Structures are given as C-alpha cells and as structure tokens.
Amino acid sequence: MPAPRLPDELAQEAADAFEALGNKSQAAELLGLPRNTFNSRLKVAAERGMLGTKPVLPGFRISQVTSTPNGDFVQQKPEHGGQFSVPDGQKIKGVSALVDADGREVIKWIKTSADAERQDAAFAATVAALKEELPRVEMTPPPAEVEADLLNQFVVTDSHFGMLAWREETGADYDLRIAEQLLLDWFSAAIASAPTAHTAVLAQLGDLMHHDALESVTPAHKHVLDADSRLQKVIRVVIRTVRRIIDMLLQKHQHVHVVMASGNHDPASSAWLREMLAAMYENEPRISVDNSPMLYYAYEWGGTALFYHHGHKSNIKTLDVKCAGIFRELFGRSKFAYCHHGHLHSDEGVKTDLMYVERHETLAAQDAYAAGGPWLSGRSAKRITYSKMFGEVSRNTMRPEMVAGAYVAANDNEPAEQRMVA
C-alpha cells in the first residue's frame, strides 16, 4: 500500500527549521531527524508553498520553482488525489515506478486484478440465495413398467445455445430457436425409440451455452464468438429446454440422473444450472442431479461404471487413467467401464486396458470458425443402453434430419403456446 500523506504540521515544522537555521544538516539535527527524512519533508513543504513563495491556489500544488532575473517563477499543478485504496473485488498484483537519474520516484503505477477468491465467494453466495427462492417441483407418478436391469444414457454435447451460423457461410443455419427445437426433437425421438429402462442418464457433456457472460467471448482466451442473442434470453431458453427434457425422461423412466458437465465455453453457466436443478428437484426422489464442482463425473449402474468429462482438460488418450484414479473405488467395483466426452465435435472410440473411452459428435451446426478450419465432422447424438450385468447392450444414433418435427408431433395435445420454442 502507498505511504500515508505527510501531515501539514510536520512539513511546516521542517520548513520553519530550515528558514531559522539556513542549513539542512543543522535543521535535521535540531528536529532529531535523519538527513534523508528531513530532506523528504522539506521537499513536501516546498511543494505545498511553505518556503516563502506566493500562496498556492486552492486545489493546486507547487511543482517547480525557477529563479530568473525578474524574480522567482513558481509553476503550479493540480494537487494529487487522496490516498489510493484498492477497489472492491480487486487485489494488487504488481507495482511499476518511473524514477529519475538519481533513483528518485517520479510516478508510480499500481496494477490490480480481480480477486478470484472474493469473486468465488460472491458467486457462491449468489447461488445460495437463488436456491432459496427457486420453486420446488413436486413428485410425478412413475411409469407402470420398466426393465430393472437397464439404463438409457442420452448423450448430447456442445449444443452451443446462443451461437449464430449462416448457411451461406457455414453450410447450415443455427440460432437459439433452432438449437432449442433440435434438442427437443432429438429427445422426443430418442425417448420414443428407447427400451423401457429403469433409469435414464441425461449426459449433457458441456458447452450447452455458447458464451458465458454478457460479452460474446470465450471465458479463458476471450476469443470473439458469433452470438445470436442476449445472455438473459439464452439462459431463459436453456432452463426451459432442460426442464422439458427432464419431464419427458420422467414419463418413461423410474429414475432420472442429470449430468450437466462444465465446458470451456460455459464454466460459470454450468455451475448455476447444476445448482438450480438440484434445488428445483430436491422434493422429487425420482431425480438426482450431480452438482459436483469437479470437472469429472461418475455414475454406478450395478457392475457398469459410467464416467463423464467435457474433454477440454483430458482427452481420449488420458481419460481412462484420470477417471479410474479419481473414482478408484467405483472403478474397482465395476466389471464394465465407459467414459464419454465431447469438445472436439467428432466421433472416436478407444478401448484401453481400463475402459472404453468415447468422444461424441454434436447436433449443432458449425460456426464460422469451425467451418473455416480443417474439420469435417458429422452431426449426431446417441442413446446408449447399459445393463447392470452385461455393460452396453444397444445403442441408437440419430441425426438432425432424422428427428425433425418429433417434439411437436409428440405434443399435439398441448396448447400451442406451450409447444412454442424460442
């Protein structure tokens, strides 16, 4: 922190001693001060007009005194501001100074940055407050019959709600309305064609939202993004879409487990979405929400272990060891193990000595950046069915053109305003 401002009485004391004795060393000795301390005080006294110059104007200070044949010329500049204090939510990260030939400080720059710990605390407090006010969803009746051994996993990733793509530039249009309609259509078709399994896992593997703040940039590197809409509208549509999907899953499954993985585009948004869903469905025993702040997630289904990660921190070559290490007890109990991630918008699977690791395509269209690059991945999402005893037993891959209109067709009995999307 900068040194406190020298009180006027100490500066005046130095000026009076110097004027009385005419010698800096004697004046310093009289006041019992080290020579350097006295000189510093005398300099301040001179700047404040205490050494016999003309009165300093209110709000100004003497910056320079020049002797001329016509008398002393006094240069005045506006007085410095008050003592510096670190802005709220910031911390000092460095200090730079400009010095003269004698090593004396001329001007100083105090550099501050956001205080990450205070920001995290504020975010946590905000989430806690929001959770208190959220309406709780009451219990809904389960389906009449399910196959107790089976789990349907619905894998979607990199939906990028809020992204804008222009067909002439990217090969396909994409905006907030299309994103919502496409995801609802896909889940309607995927649920209708799925086995009557006991449990559903909504495995949303990250980057559900295209941007994470009011500015349309990536959080870490500030890359400018092609954005379709205002952040609050994107949030509203995301919440509406996820709630509709969970409602559809509940109608066919005894239990629904929700994974909302954190992505590189939406680390903050995924956090508030997980906490919101956990609070909203806390009175519904048929729904569980993984609201862990970790970037890695797991679910145990009998002898089958399921792991999830977006793919921005570990990839298909390292995720087997990473997940087995983090969830070693769950992995140790398993007979079959599978890990799923997204991030690269393309399909690939690798069977290692530990588990099967699979990367998934996205349903979303390419943005201009991806369309201009060397990537030519397809568009799809998968429903994968697992058995407690036998691991994966079936899967179904569906592409956007295969599911078009499925949601509206499945909800013809709803009022039109309830079936409308963004």
N, C-alpha and C positions, 0 to 999 in steps of 0.2 A: 504494500500500500504506500502511496506517496506520503512524504513527511508533512506534518501539520503546519499550517501557515504561522509564521513568526508573529507573535503579538506586537502591536504597535509600540507598547511601552518598552519592550526590550530593544526594538530598533531605535527608538528615541534615546534610550539610555546610551547606546553606542555612539549615536550622533553627538550627544552632549559631551561625552568624554573626549571624543576626538576634537571637537571645537575648543574645549577647555585646554587641552594639552598640546594639540597640533602634531601629535606623534602617535602612530598606530600601536607601536610596541608598548609605550607608556600607558596609553589608554586601555589596552588589553590587560596589562598588569594591574591597573587601578581597579578594573572590574573583576579581576580574578578569572579571566577567560583565556583559553588557548588562543594563540595568534590567528589560527585559521577560523576558529569560531567567531572571533571579533570581526575579522575581515568579512565574513559572510553576513554578519548582522549589519555592518556598516554599508555593505553593498545594497542590502534591502532598504536601509534608511535613505540612501541616496535615491533609489528608485521611487521611494514614497515622498520625495521632496522635503526631507528633514535636514538637509545640509545647506540651507540658505538660498535655494533657488526660489523662483517665483512660485506662488501657490499652484499646486496641481489641481486641474479641473476635476470636479466630482465625476467619479467613474473612470478616471484615467490614471496612468502611472508614468513616471519619467523613465524613458527607455535609453536616452543618451544625452550627455551634456558636452557641448563643444565650445571651447574658448576661441573667440575671434577678437580682432582689434576693436570691434564695436560692442564688445561685451559677450557674455555667455549666451550660447544658443541652446535652449532646452527643447528636446524632442519628446513629445508625449504620445503614448498609445493607450488604447482602452485597457482597463485593468483586467487581469486574469480572472477567470471564473472562480467559483467556490471549490472546495476540496473535492477531489474525484471520489466517487463511490461506484462500486461495481453494480451494473444494472441487475435487477431481479431476474433470476433464472440464468445468469451468466457467471463465468469464473475467469480469472486472469490466467491466460495461457502463455504469456510472454511479454517482455518489455524491451523496446528499442530506444536508443538515445542518439541524438546528434550532439557531438562535442566539438569545441574549438581546438586550436593548435596547442593550447595548454591543458587539454583534457577536461575542460570545464563543460558541464552540461548546458546545451543551448535550448534543446527542445526534446521532449520525451513522448513516445507513443506507447500506450498501454493497450495490449491486444487481449480481447476477451473472446470466449467461445461459449456455446450453450453448455450449461451444466447438466450432463447426461443423467446423473443421479437424481437431481431435482426434477428433471423432466419425467423420468420414470416414476418418481413418487407422485407427481401431479397426475400422470396418466392413470396410475393405479387407483388413485382417489376418485378420479372421474368415472372409471369403470365401476367402482364400488357403488358410487352414487346412482349411476344409471341402473344397476342391477336392482337396487331397492325399489325403483319406480316401475320396473317392467311388469306388464300384466302376465300372470302365470296361466299356462294352458292346462285345462283340466283333462282328466282321463278320457280316452275314447275306447269304444269296445274293440276287442281284438278280432281277427278273422276266425271263422268257425273251425277250420282245419289247417294245419301246417305240417310239414315234414321236419321232425325234431332234429334230424341229423344234418340238415342242410343250412347253409348260409349263402345268401346272394350278395355279392360285392359289386356295387355300381361305381365304376372308376371314371371320374371326369377330372380333367386338369387343364389349366391355362385357358380358362374361359374368357378372361380379359374383358369383363364388363366395363364399358366406358371407352373402349377402343373404337377408332373410326378407320374404316378401309373403303376405298373407292374402287369399284370393279375395274374401271379402265386402267388403273394403276397397279392393282394387286391381283386381279383375276376374279375377285368376289367381293361383294358389298358386305359390310359388317358395321353394326352400330348397336346402341343399347337395346333398341326394340328387337332387333334380330337375335342378339345374344340371349335375351330372356325367352323369346319364342322357341329358339332352337333347343335350349336346355330343357324347357318344359315338354317339348315334343319328344325329345330323346328319352326322358324318364318315363313318359307315358307309354311309349312303345317298349322300352326295356322292361318295365314292370309287368306289362301285359304278357310278354313272352317268357317271363322268368318262371322257374319252378315255384311251388308254394312252400318256400323255405321258412324256417322258424325265424331267422334273423336276417336283417338287411344291414350292410355297412355302406353308408354314404361316404365314399372315399374321394373327397374333394382335395386334390393334391397340390393346391396352391395357385397363386396368380388368378384368383377368382376376379379380382379387380385389376384394371389396367394401370391405375395410378392411385397413390396412397395419401394424397394431400390436395390442397386447393390448386397447387401448381401441377401441371401435367408433365411430370418428370419422374424418372426412376429414383427411389429413395437414396440409394447408395452413391450413384455416379452422376445423378442429375441429367441423364440423357433426356432430351425433349421427346415427348410422345405425341402420337396422333390421337387426340381425345375427342369423344363425341359429345359429352355433356358435362353439366356441373356436378361437382363431387356429391352434393347432398342428394341430387336426383339419382345418381348411381347407387348410393347407399340405400335409398328407398327401394329401388328395383331389386337390388341384391337380397335385401331382407325379405321382400315379398316372394321372390323366386324360391329362396331356400325354404321358407315356411311351406309353400305349396308342395315342394318336392318331399319334404318330411311327411306332410299329410298324406300324400299318395303312397309313400312307403309303408306308413302305418296301416293303411287299409288292407294290405296284402300280407304283412309280416307281424309276428307276435312281438318282436323287439326290433328297434332301430338304433344302431350305433352311428354317431356322427363324428367324422374326422374332417376338420377344417384346417388343412396344413398351411403353414406360413410359407409364402413365396417371396421371391426377391422383388416383385412389384408391389406386394401388399402386406408387409410385415405388421404394420400397425392395424390395418383393417381386419386382418385375420384374427388378431388378438381380441378386438372388441366384438367381433362376430362370434367367436367361441364363447366368450363370457356372456354375451347377450343370450345365446341359445341355451347355455347351461342354466341361466336364471329363468328363462322363459318356460323351460320344460321341466323344472325341478319337481313339479307336482305330477308329472306323467311318468310312472315307473317303467313304461314300455320304451322310453327313450333314454339313452345315455349319450353324453357329449364329452369327448376328450378335450378338455380345456387346459391341457398341459402347456406351459410356455416353452417346452423343448421344441426343437425342430424335427424331432423324430417321434413316431407314434407307433403303437402296437396294439393288437387285439388277439386274444386267445380264443380259439374255437376247437375245443376238445384237444386232439393231437395235432391240430393245424395252427401254426403261428403266422400271423399276418403283420407285416411291417410297412410303414409309410414314411415318405420324405419327399419334399418338392424336387430335389435334385440339384440345387444351386450350391450346396456345401459338400455333398458327397455324390459320387456318380455310380454308374453301373459297375464299375471296376472295384469300388471300395465299400459299397453299401452292405454287402454280406457281413464283412468283419465288423463294421460300425454297428449295425443293428444287433448282431449276436453279442457284441461286447456290452452295449448299453442295456439290453434286455436279456442278460445271460440266463437268468432263472427261467423265464418264459421259454427261451430258445432251448434250454436244456430239457424241458418237459415235452417238447414237440417231437413229432415223428415226421411232419412235413413243415416246411417253412418257405414263405414267399414274401418278397419285398417289391413294392411298387413306387415308382417316381415319375415325374413329368419333366418340365423345364425346357427340354430341347424340342418339344413338339413333334417327336418322331418315335416310331416303334422299334424296340430292340429287346431281346431277351437273352440272358446268360444263365446257364445252370452251373453253379460252383459247387465245391465240396460242402458248403454250408446251406445253401438255399437257392431258389430260383429268383433272380432279380430281373424285373421287367420295367422297361420305360414305355410310356404311353403317348400316343398322339393326342391332339386336341381337336375338339369340334370346331373351334374358332377359325375364322379366316386369317390369312396372313395380313400383317400391317405393312406399310410401305418399306420399312427397314428390312423385314424378313423377305418380302417379295424381291427386293433389290439384291439380296445376298445369294449364296450358292445353294440354299436349302430348297428341297422339293418334297417335303413330307406330305403325307395324306391327311385326311380329316376323319376321325372316328372316335368312338368311345366304346368301352366294353362292360358287359355284365359277366362276371366270373362266379361260378357256383362252387363252393367248397363243402366237403364232408368232414365231420369230426374224425372219422376213421380212415378216410382214403385221400385226403387232400383235395386237389382240384378234380372235379368230375365233369364239368361242362363250362362252356363259355359262348357268348354271342357278341359279335362285333357289328355295330350299326353306324352307318354314315349319315350325314345330314339329309341327303336326298331320300334316304330310306324311311325317315321318320316324319317328314314334312306334314303338318296338319294333325298329327296324332293327338296332341293335347286338346285342341278344340273339338275334335271328333269324340274324344272320350268324355267330354264335359258339356255335351249339347244340352243337358237339362239344367245347367247353371244359368242364372241371369247373365245377359250379355256383358254388363259392366264388371262382373266378377271374372269373366274369361278374358277381358281385355289385358293386353300387356303394354309395356312402356310406350 
